[in-house]
Amino acid sequence: MNFKKQLTRFQLKCIGYIFVSSVLLIHTLFTTCNSFAQNVRIADTRFTDKEKINDNIFEVSKQSSWTTIPEIIVFLEMHMSGPSIIRLGGESYEINFTQEIDLPYSVTFEGFSYGTTIIEASAGLEGKPMFRCLTDCYFKNLAFNATTLKGYGLNLNEDAIHFIGSGTYNEIMDCSFDSFDNTIIDSTNAELWVFQCDVSNANTNGVLIHGDETGVKIRIAQTDFINCKRSINMNKGSKAIIQINLGTYYNNLNTDSAIIYNPCLFSFSTMIITNNAWNNKGEYITGFDFTRTDLRDENAYIESNAGYENEKPHSKINVLSNTSLTTVNESGKWVKAEFTGTNNYVIGFALDGNKLTYTSQNKYNGVMNISGNIVSNKDSETLSVAVVKNGNISERLGETSIKDITTNNSLQWFTTFFLEEMTKDDYYEIWITSSSADDVFTLLDVQWFCNTF
């Protein structure tokens, strides 16, 4: 009986231990499962987020779901849900008919690396461009090659890219082009960035701007044009915004041209051409005329282009054997000198007799250097010469005096001075005064030079 009681107690203890252990095990399992579930939820969230991030990136290659450019374009025409990237592999892609890009969102064609992803012309593309872009398009790290189709690029419309969408924004970056007719055409007011590209062997134009719409925006930077008949041709447009910087132009023939401006059909609101270089063959920058009296091109900013004159405002006025008389009726009274230039060259200025007007919208500092010969009708006179700004006698610049003038014997004079922040419509005139009344002077010769910086 006692043994049975002891056994019963032992069994009860065992049952108790088993119960406690079971509870602990269940708690441990619950905690572990809960933690696992949380981790699964976190992982699932991360996966979902990543999936969303990659929703609009499409791989196109021999190993991908899409193997050709036409396939992915057709897919996007039906299923595009936002701005998308078409990521191309390091291989060649044939284009046998024009790819027309007319999508609800912007699209980027992006190659694997510079020079490794090649877009090739193939049979069927004769007489047609590779791409026609009606909506926003970006091309990056691509090599466009026309030589893969014999004779392609020698005929009209055998071009790489046409931008024909009004008001669109487009970019071409880190791309190369070889042997097209017109490599790139902007025929509307589409905004276009061309950056860090190589354009080679363009048979007609590297970049052609030719459209009827107002306000085209073109920015070309750090791009080389090699053996192109016309590298950049601003042929037709109005109120254009143009910026061409840091390019190099390697003309092959003496008939080749780097940058062409056609003022008969093309006008601009902003024109900036700076820090370019060429190989001194053929023509460089053509079409501009800064000496025109109608000041058509005066606000074009063309500076620091190797091998081309800086078009900052500057002037040269030469007066030789002037016979016009200047009379000082009262001692110490300042009067405007009378003379007419006989040999003048002005950029950013307008000249009317003895009145030099600053016409550029760009503000510059400047320096004037003026010298000449003068004669008087009296002996022992003291003459003072100065440049008066905007007709304000109190604002005399470079004032200098000449003493001991003798009758009909010319004396030389010279002055130089600094001009601070020259502003459009400021004007400058040479004025003189004398130490006595009723003096008559003749400025026989005047050399008047102005430069800005």
C-alpha positions as CSV (number, residue, x, y, z in Angstrom):
1,M,0.0,0.0,0.0
2,N,2.8,2.3,0.9
3,F,4.6,1.3,-2.3
4,K,1.5,2.1,-4.3
5,K,1.2,5.5,-2.6
6,Q,4.8,6.2,-3.4
7,L,4.4,5.2,-7.0
8,T,1.4,7.4,-7.2
9,R,3.3,10.4,-5.9
10,F,6.1,9.6,-8.3
11,Q,3.7,9.5,-11.2
12,L,2.1,12.7,-10.1
13,K,5.5,14.4,-10.1
14,C,6.3,13.1,-13.5
15,I,3.0,14.3,-14.8
16,G,3.8,17.7,-13.3
17,Y,7.2,17.8,-14.9
18,I,5.7,16.8,-18.2
19,F,3.0,19.5,-17.9
20,V,5.4,22.3,-17.1
21,S,7.8,21.2,-19.8
22,S,4.9,21.1,-22.3
23,V,3.9,24.6,-21.3
24,L,7.4,25.9,-21.7
25,L,7.8,24.1,-25.0
26,I,4.5,25.5,-26.3
27,H,5.6,29.0,-25.2
28,T,8.9,28.6,-26.9
29,L,7.3,27.4,-30.1
30,F,4.8,30.2,-30.0
31,T,7.5,32.8,-29.5
32,T,9.6,31.3,-32.3
33,C,6.7,31.1,-34.7
34,N,5.7,34.6,-34.0
35,S,9.2,35.9,-34.6
36,F,9.4,33.9,-37.8
37,A,6.1,35.3,-38.9
38,Q,7.3,38.8,-38.2
39,N,10.4,38.2,-40.2
40,V,8.4,36.8,-43.0
41,R,6.2,39.9,-43.0
42,I,9.2,42.2,-43.0
43,A,10.9,40.2,-45.8
44,D,7.6,40.2,-47.8
45,T,7.3,43.9,-47.3
46,R,10.9,44.4,-48.5
47,F,10.3,42.2,-51.5
48,T,7.1,44.0,-52.4
49,D,8.8,47.4,-52.1
50,K,11.7,46.2,-54.2
51,E,9.3,44.8,-56.7
52,K,7.5,48.1,-56.9
53,I,10.8,49.9,-57.4
54,N,11.6,47.6,-60.3
55,D,8.2,47.6,-61.8
56,N,9.2,50.0,-64.6
57,I,12.7,48.7,-65.4
58,F,12.6,46.3,-68.3
59,E,15.6,44.2,-69.3
60,V,15.9,43.6,-73.0
61,S,18.6,41.0,-74.1
62,K,18.9,37.5,-75.5
63,Q,18.4,36.1,-72.0
64,S,15.5,38.3,-71.0
65,S,11.7,38.1,-71.5
66,W,12.0,40.8,-74.2
67,T,14.8,40.2,-76.7
68,T,14.3,43.1,-79.2
69,I,13.6,46.8,-79.0
70,P,10.3,46.6,-81.1
71,E,8.9,44.0,-78.6
72,I,9.4,46.2,-75.5
73,I,8.0,49.2,-77.3
74,V,4.8,47.3,-78.3
75,F,4.5,46.1,-74.7
76,L,4.8,49.6,-73.2
77,E,2.3,51.0,-75.7
78,M,-0.3,48.6,-74.0
79,H,0.9,48.3,-70.4
80,M,3.0,51.4,-69.5
81,S,2.1,52.6,-66.0
82,G,4.8,55.2,-65.3
83,P,8.2,56.6,-66.4
84,S,10.2,53.5,-67.6
85,I,13.7,52.4,-68.2
86,I,14.5,50.0,-71.1
87,R,17.8,48.5,-70.0
88,L,19.8,47.0,-72.9
89,G,22.5,44.4,-72.6
90,G,26.1,44.5,-74.0
91,E,25.1,43.3,-77.4
92,S,23.8,44.4,-80.8
93,Y,20.2,45.3,-81.5
94,E,18.9,45.5,-85.1
95,I,16.4,48.1,-86.2
96,N,14.7,47.2,-89.5
97,F,11.8,49.7,-89.3
98,T,11.4,53.1,-87.7
99,Q,10.7,52.9,-83.9
100,E,8.0,55.5,-83.2
101,I,7.9,56.5,-79.5
102,D,4.5,57.8,-78.6
103,L,4.0,56.8,-74.9
104,P,2.0,58.1,-72.0
105,Y,5.2,58.5,-69.9
106,S,8.9,59.3,-70.5
107,V,11.1,56.4,-71.5
108,T,14.9,55.9,-71.1
109,F,16.9,53.6,-73.5
110,E,20.0,52.7,-71.5
111,G,22.9,50.7,-72.7
112,F,25.2,48.5,-70.6
113,S,28.2,50.7,-70.9
114,Y,29.7,53.2,-73.4
115,G,30.3,51.5,-76.8
116,T,29.1,48.1,-75.7
117,T,25.4,48.3,-76.6
118,I,25.0,48.8,-80.4
119,I,21.9,49.9,-82.2
120,E,22.3,48.7,-85.8
121,A,20.6,49.6,-89.1
122,S,19.3,46.5,-90.9
123,A,17.4,45.7,-94.1
124,G,14.0,47.3,-94.2
125,L,15.2,50.6,-92.7
126,E,16.2,52.1,-96.1
127,G,14.9,55.7,-96.5
128,K,13.7,55.8,-92.9
129,P,15.1,57.1,-89.6
130,M,15.8,54.7,-86.7
131,F,13.7,56.6,-84.1
132,R,10.9,59.1,-84.2
133,C,10.1,60.6,-80.8
134,L,6.8,62.2,-80.2
135,T,7.1,62.0,-76.4
136,D,9.9,62.5,-73.8
137,C,12.8,60.2,-74.6
138,Y,16.3,59.7,-73.1
139,F,19.1,57.8,-74.7
140,K,22.1,56.8,-72.6
141,N,25.3,54.7,-73.3
142,L,24.3,53.6,-76.8
143,A,26.3,53.3,-80.0
144,F,24.1,54.0,-83.1
145,N,25.7,52.5,-86.2
146,A,24.5,53.2,-89.8
147,T,27.3,51.3,-91.5
148,T,25.7,47.9,-90.8
149,L,23.3,48.4,-93.7
150,K,25.1,49.1,-97.0
151,G,24.4,52.6,-98.3
152,Y,22.3,53.6,-95.3
153,G,23.0,57.2,-94.3
154,L,23.6,58.4,-97.8
155,N,19.9,59.2,-98.5
156,L,17.2,61.5,-97.2
157,N,15.6,60.5,-93.9
158,E,18.3,57.9,-93.1
159,D,18.9,59.5,-89.7
160,A,19.4,58.3,-86.2
161,I,16.8,60.2,-84.1
162,H,14.0,62.6,-85.1
163,F,12.5,64.7,-82.2
164,I,9.0,65.7,-83.5
165,G,7.0,66.0,-80.3
166,S,6.0,69.6,-79.5
167,G,7.0,70.8,-76.0
168,T,8.8,67.5,-75.1
169,Y,12.0,67.2,-73.0
170,N,14.7,64.9,-74.3
171,E,18.3,63.8,-73.5
172,I,21.1,62.1,-75.3
173,M,24.1,61.3,-73.1
174,D,27.2,59.2,-73.5
175,C,26.2,58.0,-77.0
176,S,28.1,57.6,-80.2
177,F,26.7,57.9,-83.8
178,D,28.3,56.9,-87.0
179,S,27.5,57.6,-90.7
180,F,23.9,58.8,-90.7
181,D,22.5,61.4,-93.1
182,N,21.2,63.8,-90.4
183,T,22.3,62.3,-87.1
184,I,19.8,64.2,-84.8
185,I,16.9,66.4,-86.0
186,D,14.8,68.6,-83.8
187,S,11.9,69.8,-86.0
188,T,9.6,71.3,-83.3
189,N,10.1,73.3,-80.1
190,A,11.3,70.1,-78.3
191,E,13.9,70.7,-75.6
192,L,17.0,68.6,-76.2
193,W,20.2,68.0,-74.2
194,V,23.2,66.4,-76.0
195,F,25.9,65.7,-73.5
196,Q,29.3,63.8,-73.8
197,C,28.6,62.3,-77.2
198,D,30.6,61.5,-80.3
199,V,29.0,62.3,-83.7
200,S,31.0,61.0,-86.6
201,N,30.7,61.0,-90.4
202,A,27.4,62.8,-90.6
203,N,26.8,63.1,-94.4
204,T,24.5,66.2,-94.1
205,N,24.2,67.4,-90.5
206,G,25.3,66.2,-87.1
207,V,22.6,68.2,-85.3
208,L,19.9,69.9,-87.5
209,I,17.5,72.4,-85.9
210,H,14.7,72.9,-88.4
211,G,11.2,73.7,-87.3
212,D,8.3,76.1,-87.6
213,E,7.5,76.3,-83.8
214,T,8.7,79.0,-81.5
215,G,11.1,78.5,-78.6
216,V,13.1,75.4,-79.3
217,K,15.7,74.7,-76.6
218,I,19.0,73.1,-77.5
219,R,21.9,72.5,-75.2
220,I,25.0,70.7,-76.5
221,A,28.0,70.2,-74.2
222,Q,31.3,68.2,-74.2
223,T,30.4,66.6,-77.6
224,D,32.9,65.9,-80.4
225,F,31.9,66.2,-84.0
226,I,34.2,64.2,-86.3
227,N,34.3,64.4,-90.1
228,C,30.8,65.9,-90.4
229,K,29.7,67.9,-93.4
230,R,27.9,70.3,-91.0
231,S,28.3,69.6,-87.3
232,I,25.5,71.9,-85.9
233,N,23.1,73.6,-88.3
234,M,20.7,76.1,-86.9
235,N,18.7,76.2,-90.0
236,K,15.1,77.2,-89.2
237,G,13.4,78.4,-86.0
238,S,12.4,81.4,-84.0
239,K,13.2,82.7,-80.5
240,A,15.4,79.7,-79.9
241,I,17.4,79.1,-76.8
242,I,20.8,77.8,-77.8
243,Q,23.8,76.8,-75.6
244,I,26.8,75.2,-77.2
245,N,29.8,74.6,-74.9
246,L,33.0,72.6,-74.6
247,G,32.8,70.9,-78.0
248,T,35.5,70.0,-80.4
249,Y,35.0,70.0,-84.2
250,Y,37.2,67.9,-86.5
251,N,36.4,69.0,-90.0
252,N,37.7,66.7,-92.7
253,L,37.2,68.8,-95.9
254,N,37.6,72.5,-96.6
255,T,33.9,72.6,-97.4
256,D,32.9,71.3,-93.9
257,S,31.4,73.6,-91.3
258,A,31.3,73.3,-87.5
259,I,28.5,75.7,-86.4
260,I,26.1,77.3,-88.8
261,Y,23.6,80.0,-88.1
262,N,21.1,80.9,-90.8
263,P,19.7,84.3,-89.8
264,C,17.3,84.4,-92.8
265,L,15.2,81.6,-91.2
266,F,16.5,81.4,-87.7
267,S,16.3,83.8,-84.7
268,F,17.2,83.4,-81.1
269,S,16.3,84.9,-77.7
270,T,19.4,83.3,-76.1
271,M,22.6,82.3,-77.9
272,I,25.6,81.1,-75.9
273,I,28.6,79.6,-77.7
274,T,31.6,79.3,-75.5
275,N,34.8,77.2,-74.9
276,N,34.8,75.3,-78.2
277,A,37.7,74.3,-80.4
278,W,38.2,73.2,-84.0
279,N,41.0,71.8,-86.1
280,N,41.3,75.0,-88.3
281,K,40.0,73.2,-91.4
282,G,36.9,74.3,-93.3
283,E,34.5,76.8,-91.6
284,Y,34.1,77.3,-87.8
285,I,31.3,79.6,-86.6
286,T,29.4,81.2,-89.5
287,G,26.4,83.4,-90.1
288,F,26.9,86.0,-87.3
289,D,27.5,89.6,-88.2
290,F,28.2,91.8,-85.2
291,T,28.9,94.9,-87.3
292,R,25.4,95.3,-88.6
293,T,23.7,98.6,-87.8
294,D,20.4,96.9,-87.1
295,L,22.2,95.1,-84.2
296,R,20.6,91.8,-85.2
297,D,23.2,89.5,-83.5
298,E,24.4,91.9,-80.7
299,N,23.1,89.7,-77.8
300,A,24.8,86.5,-78.9
301,Y,27.3,85.5,-76.3
302,I,30.2,84.1,-78.2
303,E,33.4,84.0,-76.2
304,S,36.5,81.9,-75.5
305,N,36.3,79.7,-78.6
306,A,39.8,78.7,-79.7
307,G,40.5,80.1,-83.1
308,Y,37.6,82.5,-83.2
309,E,37.3,86.2,-82.3
310,N,35.7,87.0,-78.9
311,E,32.5,88.7,-79.6
312,K,32.5,90.8,-76.4
313,P,31.6,94.4,-77.1
314,H,34.6,96.3,-78.5
315,S,35.2,99.2,-80.9
316,K,37.7,100.9,-83.0
317,I,37.2,104.4,-84.3
318,N,39.8,106.1,-86.6
319,V,39.5,109.7,-87.6
320,L,42.0,111.0,-90.2
321,S,42.4,114.6,-91.4
322,N,39.2,115.8,-89.8
323,T,38.3,119.4,-90.9
324,S,35.3,120.0,-88.6
325,L,35.7,122.8,-86.2
326,T,34.9,122.9,-82.5
327,T,34.4,126.3,-80.9
328,V,34.6,127.1,-77.2
329,N,32.7,130.4,-76.7
330,E,33.3,130.7,-73.0
331,S,36.4,130.0,-70.9
332,G,36.0,126.8,-69.0
333,K,32.8,125.8,-70.8
334,W,32.7,122.2,-72.0
335,V,31.5,121.6,-75.5
336,K,31.1,118.4,-77.6
337,A,33.9,117.9,-80.1
338,E,33.0,117.8,-83.8
339,F,34.4,115.1,-86.0
340,T,33.3,112.1,-88.1
341,G,35.0,108.7,-88.1
342,T,36.6,107.6,-91.3
343,N,37.4,104.0,-90.4
344,N,35.2,102.3,-87.8
345,Y,34.7,98.8,-86.4
346,V,32.1,98.3,-83.6
347,I,30.7,95.2,-81.9
348,G,28.2,95.8,-79.2
349,F,28.3,99.5,-79.9
350,A,26.6,101.9,-82.3
351,L,28.5,105.0,-83.6
352,D,27.0,108.2,-84.7
353,G,29.7,110.9,-85.3
354,N,31.2,111.6,-81.9
355,K,28.7,109.4,-80.0
356,L,29.5,105.8,-79.1
357,T,26.5,104.0,-77.6
358,Y,26.7,100.7,-75.8
359,T,24.1,98.4,-77.2
360,S,24.7,95.0,-75.6
361,Q,22.4,93.6,-73.0
362,N,25.4,92.0,-71.2
363,K,27.1,94.2,-68.6
364,Y,30.8,94.5,-68.7
365,N,33.6,96.6,-67.4
366,G,35.8,98.2,-70.0
367,V,38.8,100.3,-70.9
368,M,39.0,103.2,-73.3
369,N,42.2,104.4,-74.9
370,I,42.0,107.6,-76.9
371,S,44.7,109.6,-78.6
372,G,44.9,112.2,-81.3
373,N,46.3,115.4,-82.8
374,I,44.7,118.8,-82.2
375,V,45.3,122.4,-83.5
376,S,44.1,125.8,-82.3
377,N,43.5,129.2,-83.8
378,K,45.4,130.9,-81.0
379,D,48.7,130.7,-79.3
380,S,49.5,129.7,-75.6
381,E,46.2,128.1,-74.9
382,T,45.4,125.4,-72.4
383,L,43.0,122.7,-73.7
384,S,41.3,120.0,-71.7
385,V,39.9,116.8,-73.2
386,A,37.6,114.3,-71.5
387,V,34.9,111.7,-72.3
388,V,31.5,112.6,-71.0
389,K,29.1,109.8,-70.1
390,N,25.4,110.1,-71.0
391,G,25.7,113.8,-71.6
392,N,26.4,114.5,-67.9
393,I,29.2,117.1,-67.9
394,S,29.9,116.4,-64.2
395,E,30.7,112.8,-65.1
396,R,34.0,113.3,-67.1
397,L,36.2,110.3,-67.7
398,G,39.9,110.4,-68.5
399,E,40.2,114.2,-68.3
400,T,43.6,115.5,-69.5
401,S,45.1,118.9,-70.3
402,I,47.3,120.1,-73.1
403,K,49.3,123.3,-72.6
404,D,51.2,125.8,-74.7
405,I,49.3,125.2,-77.9
406,T,50.6,127.3,-80.8
407,T,48.6,128.5,-83.8
408,N,48.2,125.8,-86.5
409,N,50.8,123.5,-84.9
410,S,49.3,120.2,-83.9
411,L,49.9,118.7,-80.6
412,Q,49.4,115.1,-79.6
413,W,47.2,114.1,-76.6
414,F,46.4,110.8,-75.0
415,T,44.1,109.4,-72.3
416,T,43.1,106.0,-70.9
417,F,40.6,105.1,-68.2
418,F,38.5,102.3,-66.7
419,L,34.8,101.9,-67.3
420,E,32.7,100.3,-64.6
421,E,29.7,98.1,-65.5
422,M,28.8,99.4,-68.9
423,T,25.0,99.1,-69.3
424,K,22.8,99.0,-72.4
425,D,22.2,102.5,-73.9
426,D,25.1,104.2,-72.0
427,Y,26.8,106.6,-74.4
428,Y,30.1,108.3,-74.5
429,E,31.3,111.4,-76.3
430,I,34.6,113.4,-76.5
431,W,34.2,116.9,-75.1
432,I,36.7,119.8,-74.8
433,T,37.2,123.1,-73.0
434,S,39.7,125.9,-73.1
435,S,41.3,128.4,-70.7
436,S,39.9,131.3,-72.8
437,A,36.9,132.3,-74.8
438,D,36.3,132.1,-78.5
439,D,38.8,129.4,-79.2
440,V,38.5,127.3,-82.2
441,F,40.0,123.8,-82.3
442,T,40.3,121.1,-84.9
443,L,40.7,117.4,-83.8
444,L,42.7,116.4,-86.8
445,D,43.2,112.8,-86.0
446,V,41.5,110.6,-83.4
447,Q,42.2,106.9,-82.5
448,W,39.5,105.7,-80.1
449,F,39.6,102.1,-78.9
450,C,37.3,100.4,-76.3
451,N,37.5,96.9,-75.0
452,T,35.4,95.0,-72.4
453,F,36.2,92.3,-70.0
